[in-house]
Amino acid sequence: MSFQAYLDNIKAKTGKTPDDFRALAAKKGLTQFCKFGADVKLSPNRTYINVQRGGKKFAILQPSTADRFDIGIKLKASHRPEGTMPPDRGTPW
């Protein structure tokens, strides 16, 4: 699946464009975390986008509903902040 096909699929399912998601992220205060570095590669999957560095996946980006965009970040055990909340549904990837 091409990246454009992935974006078209998201628009068909949610009615939102990438600019809509950018505006929503800015409204929620998430834009300050959007720069991972030049060595990060985005790899679209059927239902989400893999975020990879050095060929290893460290995060996923997934539109779940028209009003919800899930971000999953894989943290090393030594870097986990105290008081993290368990996932509210499903299993961690």
TANORPE-V780078 format. One record per residue. N is the residue number from 1. RES is the residue in one small letter. SS is DSSP state (H for helix, E for strand, - for the rest). PSI is psi in whole degrees, -180 to 180 (999 if undefined). D_LAST is the distance of its C-alpha to the last C-alpha in Angstrom with 2 decimals. Layout:
# TANORPE-V780078
n={N:N}
res={RES:RES}
ss={SS:SS}
psi={PSI:PSI}
d_last={D_LAST:D_LAST}
This chain:
# TANORPE-V780078
n={1:2:3:4:5:6:7:8:9:10:11:12:13:14:15:16:17:18:19:20:21:22:23:24:25:26:27:28:29:30:31:32:33:34:35:36:37:38:39:40:41:42:43:44:45:46:47:48:49:50:51:52:53:54:55:56:57:58:59:60:61:62:63:64:65:66:67:68:69:70:71:72:73:74:75:76:77:78:79:80:81:82:83:84:85:86:87:88:89:90:91:92:93}
res={m:s:f:q:a:y:l:d:n:i:k:a:k:t:g:k:t:p:d:d:f:r:a:l:a:a:k:k:g:l:t:q:f:c:k:f:g:a:d:v:k:l:s:p:n:r:t:y:i:n:v:q:r:g:g:k:k:f:a:i:l:q:p:s:t:a:d:r:f:d:i:g:i:k:l:k:a:s:h:r:p:e:g:t:m:p:p:d:r:g:t:p:w}
ss={-:-:H:H:H:H:H:H:H:H:H:H:H:H:-:-:-:H:H:H:H:H:H:H:H:H:H:H:-:-:H:H:H:-:-:-:-:-:-:E:E:E:E:E:-:-:-:-:E:E:E:E:E:-:-:E:E:E:E:E:E:E:E:E:E:-:-:E:E:E:E:E:E:-:-:-:H:H:H:-:-:-:-:-:-:-:-:-:-:-:-:-:-}
psi={131:162:-39:-38:-37:-46:-40:-39:-41:-44:-40:-38:-34:-21:9:146:170:-36:-35:-42:-36:-44:-41:-42:-41:-40:-36:-4:22:-6:-21:-14:11:-7:109:-26:164:-21:5:136:135:130:106:141:-175:-37:-8:177:127:140:117:147:125:29:2:131:129:-6:160:150:125:119:120:-41:-178:-23:7:131:113:138:121:124:127:117:144:151:-34:-14:7:131:154:148:26:149:141:159:143:-13:156:-165:150:151:999}
d_last={21.17:22.87:21.71:24.63:23.71:20.24:22.13:24.64:22.07:20.66:24.31:25.18:22.48:22.80:26.25:25.15:25.69:23.96:26.86:26.14:22.57:24.14:26.72:24.26:22.29:25.71:26.79:23.81:24.45:21.33:23.43:24.18:20.67:20.64:22.19:20.02:22.84:24.56:22.49:19.24:18.56:16.98:15.96:15.81:13.89:15.07:13.15:11.79:12.86:11.37:13.04:14.28:16.93:18.81:16.78:13.56:10.59:10.36:9.41:8.94:11.77:12.01:15.24:14.74:18.45:21.69:21.45:17.80:15.68:12.16:11.26:8.09:9.43:8.50:11.67:13.72:15.03:18.44:17.60:15.94:18.45:20.16:19.65:16.03:15.13:12.48:10.33:13.12:11.66:9.13:6.35:3.77:0.00}
